[in-house]
Amino acid sequence: MSYQSGIGTTTLDSLRERYNETRMQCTACGYLDTDGRWTASTTGGEISYEHVCPSCDHVDEVVINRETTDE
């Protein structure tokens, strides 16, 4: 499930907006994407943030796993 909103009120939105402000330069080719956006998706136990460079198609991805414990 992909979630995108301009509201910025959830934790998902807040971190995605932070990436939009601070991580728009491609780590592969150095292109600065001033028009792009990060996307966020979740499976419930994992949150993935992704940005695709429009210059070289490199995918920059941040994955956050929710650790669970058995008690």
C-alpha positions in Angstrom: 0.0 0.0 0.0 1.4 3.4 -1.0 0.6 6.5 1.0 1.1 10.0 -0.2 -0.4 13.1 1.3 0.6 16.7 1.4 -0.8 17.2 4.9 2.3 16.0 6.7 0.6 15.1 9.9 1.6 11.5 10.4 5.0 10.1 11.3 5.1 8.5 7.8 4.5 12.0 6.2 6.9 13.8 8.5 9.8 11.5 7.6 8.9 11.5 3.9 8.9 15.3 3.9 12.3 15.4 5.6 13.7 13.2 2.9 12.1 15.5 0.3 14.0 18.4 1.9 17.3 16.8 2.6 17.9 13.8 0.3 17.2 14.8 -3.3 20.7 14.5 -4.6 21.3 11.1 -6.3 24.0 9.1 -4.6 24.9 7.4 -7.9 25.3 10.2 -10.4 25.0 13.4 -8.2 21.9 14.8 -10.0 19.9 17.2 -7.8 16.2 16.5 -8.4 14.5 19.7 -7.5 11.1 18.5 -8.8 11.0 15.0 -7.5 9.5 13.5 -4.4 10.0 10.5 -2.1 7.3 7.9 -1.9 6.3 5.9 1.2 4.8 2.4 1.4 4.1 0.0 4.2 3.3 -3.6 4.7 2.5 -3.2 8.4 5.8 -4.5 9.7 8.1 -2.6 7.3 8.1 1.0 5.9 9.9 1.7 2.7 10.8 5.2 1.4 11.9 5.4 -2.2 13.2 8.0 -4.6 14.0 7.2 -8.3 16.6 9.5 -9.9 15.2 10.9 -13.2 18.7 11.2 -14.6 20.1 7.7 -14.1 17.1 5.7 -12.7 19.0 4.8 -9.5 16.7 3.9 -6.7 17.5 5.4 -3.3 15.6 3.4 -0.7 15.3 3.5 3.1 13.6 0.6 4.8 12.5 0.7 8.4 11.6 -2.7 10.0 9.4 -3.0 13.0 11.0 -5.4 15.4 8.7 -7.7 17.2 9.4 -9.8 20.3 7.7 -12.9 21.5 6.8 -12.8 25.2 
